[in-house]
């Protein structure tokens, strides 16, 4: 009998994982799996990373230790919101020889059909990455053609002048200290300091 674990997650505190657990336990009994552990994240969004989801983080750690054979979840969105993240997670499981069962999507990588679906998901993830890159490049090109300034917005001229004066003081502190003093990014102070450095070199 295969060792199975359940991963249950709900996004808000007023929701419950009880229905997910009950139905998954029924399915596990039907397909001949023994539930050895249940991992839960309660009131945590699936958009959060692994380190912000203690139940999911523990699941991943135990998977690397081969403490179970199958992970069962109610739906793909219980595991995460990104197709790319999911495919990455599935690839890790595949390397560890751990299978995945997703009830709502009918994904069961213990079967040939489930393995084929997993491969198709990898294709769609690659397509999604390409589409995102294309939209980003198109958006940047459009903004540039419209004369919009890209990158971080410039700070107020009055603040820039105060930073410039602070930079010109002999024996001044470093860029990071000045950035903290005026509440700006060190990169902003670095940009303002360049003309000063150039003048000093030319004088």
Backbone torsions as a table, in degrees:
resi	resn	phi	psi	omega
1	UNK	NA	133.8	-178.5
2	UNK	-75.8	142.4	175.8
3	UNK	-83.6	123.3	-178.9
4	UNK	-120.8	150.9	173.2
5	UNK	-127.5	155.3	178.2
6	UNK	-107.6	140.2	169.7
7	UNK	-116.6	120.4	-176.8
8	UNK	-121.0	137.1	177.8
9	UNK	-148.5	139.6	170.6
10	UNK	-129.8	149.4	-172.6
11	UNK	-83.4	-26.9	-176.7
12	UNK	-122.7	157.4	-176.0
13	UNK	-69.1	-23.4	-178.6
14	UNK	-86.1	-0.6	176.1
15	UNK	-92.7	164.2	-179.7
16	UNK	-129.2	150.2	177.6
17	UNK	-93.9	2.5	-173.0
18	UNK	-59.6	-43.7	-178.2
19	UNK	-66.5	-40.8	177.4
20	UNK	-59.1	-46.7	-176.2
21	UNK	-65.5	-43.1	-177.5
22	UNK	-60.7	-48.3	-176.8
23	UNK	-69.4	-37.2	179.4
24	UNK	-68.1	-34.7	176.9
25	UNK	-64.9	-38.9	178.2
26	UNK	-63.6	-42.5	-179.7
27	UNK	-65.8	-42.1	179.6
28	UNK	-58.8	-43.2	178.7
29	UNK	-63.6	-37.4	-177.8
30	UNK	-68.3	-38.1	-176.5
31	UNK	-94.8	4.1	174.3
32	UNK	80.9	39.5	177.4
33	UNK	-114.2	144.7	176.5
34	UNK	-101.3	121.5	178.8
35	UNK	-76.0	117.5	-178.3
36	UNK	-103.4	-20.0	-178.6
37	UNK	-162.3	152.7	177.0
38	UNK	-125.1	126.8	177.2
39	UNK	-106.8	134.6	-176.3
40	UNK	-133.5	141.9	168.2
41	UNK	-126.1	114.6	-173.9
42	UNK	-109.0	124.4	179.0
43	UNK	72.4	31.6	-178.9
44	UNK	-126.7	129.6	-179.5
45	UNK	-69.3	145.9	176.6
46	UNK	-72.5	-11.9	178.2
47	UNK	-75.9	-16.9	-179.3
48	UNK	-74.2	150.5	-179.3
49	UNK	-69.9	171.4	-177.0
50	UNK	-56.8	-40.6	-176.6
51	UNK	-68.6	-18.1	179.3
52	UNK	-93.8	-1.4	179.3
53	UNK	-121.0	92.1	-174.6
54	UNK	-58.5	-37.8	179.4
55	UNK	-65.1	-45.6	179.7
56	UNK	-66.4	-38.5	179.0
57	UNK	-62.5	-43.7	177.9
58	UNK	-64.2	-38.8	177.7
59	UNK	-59.0	-46.5	-178.8
60	UNK	-64.6	-40.4	179.1
61	UNK	-63.1	-44.9	-178.3
62	UNK	-69.0	-28.8	177.4
63	UNK	-64.3	-40.3	179.7
64	UNK	-66.4	-22.2	178.5
65	UNK	-90.9	3.0	179.9
66	UNK	54.5	46.4	-179.5
67	UNK	-85.0	-3.2	177.7
68	UNK	-155.9	169.6	-177.3
69	UNK	-106.5	-28.2	-174.8
70	UNK	-138.6	137.9	170.8
71	UNK	-105.7	129.7	179.6
72	UNK	-117.3	131.2	177.6
73	UNK	-137.7	157.2	-177.0
74	UNK	-68.0	-41.8	-175.8
75	UNK	-154.0	160.0	179.9
76	UNK	-60.5	-33.3	-178.1
77	UNK	-74.6	-8.8	171.9
78	UNK	-71.2	-31.2	-178.8
79	UNK	-80.8	-35.8	-178.6
80	UNK	175.9	169.3	-177.4
81	UNK	-98.7	-13.9	-175.4
82	UNK	-104.3	131.2	177.6
83	UNK	-63.1	-37.9	179.4
84	UNK	-63.4	-43.6	179.2
85	UNK	-62.4	-40.7	-179.5
86	UNK	-62.9	-46.7	-178.9
87	UNK	-63.9	-37.7	176.2
88	UNK	-62.3	-41.9	178.4
89	UNK	-64.4	-43.7	179.2
90	UNK	-63.1	-37.7	179.2
91	UNK	-63.7	-39.9	177.1
92	UNK	-62.2	-45.5	179.8
93	UNK	-62.2	-40.7	-179.1
94	UNK	-61.0	-43.0	179.6
95	UNK	-64.9	-32.0	179.9
96	UNK	-85.5	-3.7	-176.7
97	UNK	62.0	38.6	174.8
98	UNK	-108.1	130.1	-177.9
99	UNK	-91.2	164.9	-178.2
100	UNK	-132.4	135.7	175.7
101	UNK	-122.2	120.7	177.1
102	UNK	-117.4	113.0	-170.8
103	UNK	-63.5	-52.8	-174.2
104	UNK	-64.7	-34.1	-179.1
105	UNK	-90.8	-5.2	-179.3
106	UNK	65.0	28.3	-179.2
107	UNK	-93.3	121.4	178.9
108	UNK	-139.1	99.7	-174.3
109	UNK	-75.2	2.7	172.6
110	UNK	-78.4	-12.3	-178.4
111	UNK	-109.1	155.8	177.4
112	UNK	-58.3	-39.0	179.6
113	UNK	-64.9	-38.9	178.7
114	UNK	-65.3	-40.3	178.0
115	UNK	-64.7	-38.2	178.3
116	UNK	-65.4	-39.9	178.2
117	UNK	-64.3	-38.3	177.7
118	UNK	-59.8	-43.6	178.6
119	UNK	-63.1	-38.7	178.1
120	UNK	-65.6	-37.0	178.6
121	UNK	-63.0	-35.1	176.7
122	UNK	-63.5	-39.2	177.6
123	UNK	-63.7	-44.9	-179.7
124	UNK	-65.9	-34.7	177.9
125	UNK	-64.9	-40.8	177.6
126	UNK	-64.1	-40.0	177.5
127	UNK	-63.5	-41.5	179.2
128	UNK	-62.4	-42.8	178.6
129	UNK	-60.2	-44.3	-179.5
130	UNK	-63.9	-40.7	179.8
131	UNK	-65.0	-41.2	179.4
132	UNK	-63.0	-45.3	179.3
133	UNK	-61.2	-41.3	-179.7
134	UNK	-64.2	-42.0	179.8
135	UNK	-66.3	-38.7	178.7
136	UNK	-63.8	-46.7	-179.6
137	UNK	-63.9	-40.6	179.4
138	UNK	-65.4	-40.2	179.5
139	UNK	-65.4	-40.7	178.0
140	UNK	-65.2	-42.2	179.6
141	UNK	-64.4	-40.2	179.5
142	UNK	-65.5	-43.8	179.3
143	UNK	-62.9	-38.8	179.4
144	UNK	-66.6	-40.4	-179.6
145	UNK	-67.5	-25.3	179.0
146	UNK	-88.4	3.2	177.3
147	UNK	79.5	14.9	-179.8
148	UNK	-78.6	143.1	178.7
149	UNK	-82.0	128.1	180.0
150	UNK	-95.0	158.0	-179.9
151	UNK	92.8	-167.5	-177.1
152	UNK	-68.3	142.5	177.3
153	UNK	-67.2	145.8	178.7
154	UNK	-72.5	151.2	179.7
155	UNK	-82.5	168.9	-179.1
156	UNK	-60.9	145.4	-178.1
157	UNK	-59.9	-38.2	-179.0
158	UNK	-63.6	-41.8	178.7
159	UNK	-68.6	-39.0	178.9
160	UNK	-62.1	-39.0	179.7
161	UNK	-66.7	-39.0	178.6
162	UNK	-65.1	-39.6	177.6
163	UNK	-66.0	-40.2	179.4
164	UNK	-61.4	-41.1	178.8
165	UNK	-65.3	-40.2	178.7
166	UNK	-63.8	-36.3	179.6
167	UNK	-69.7	-26.8	-176.0
168	UNK	-84.8	-7.2	-179.1
169	UNK	-73.5	128.3	178.0
170	UNK	-59.8	139.0	179.7
171	UNK	69.8	22.5	-178.8
172	UNK	-63.1	158.8	175.4
173	UNK	-70.9	175.4	-178.5
174	UNK	-71.6	174.0	-177.3
175	UNK	-58.9	-42.8	-177.4
176	UNK	-65.1	-40.4	179.7
177	UNK	-64.5	-41.8	178.8
178	UNK	-65.8	-38.8	178.8
179	UNK	-61.3	-42.8	178.0
180	UNK	-63.9	-40.1	-178.4
181	UNK	-60.1	-40.2	-176.4
182	UNK	-101.4	1.1	176.9
183	UNK	67.7	38.8	179.0
184	UNK	-125.2	172.6	179.0
185	UNK	-75.1	142.8	177.3
186	UNK	-55.4	-32.7	178.3
187	UNK	-62.4	-33.6	178.0
188	UNK	-66.3	-44.1	178.3
189	UNK	-64.5	-39.4	178.6
190	UNK	-61.3	-42.6	179.4
191	UNK	-62.5	-43.7	-178.6
192	UNK	-67.8	-30.7	-176.7
193	UNK	-73.9	-20.9	-174.9
194	UNK	-61.1	-47.1	179.1
195	UNK	-59.6	-35.5	179.1
196	UNK	-64.3	-46.1	179.5
197	UNK	-61.4	-38.4	-179.5
198	UNK	-64.8	-43.7	-179.7
199	UNK	-62.3	-40.3	-178.8
200	UNK	-64.8	-37.0	179.9
201	UNK	-69.5	-34.8	-177.3
202	UNK	-78.4	-23.6	-176.6
203	UNK	-78.9	NA	NA
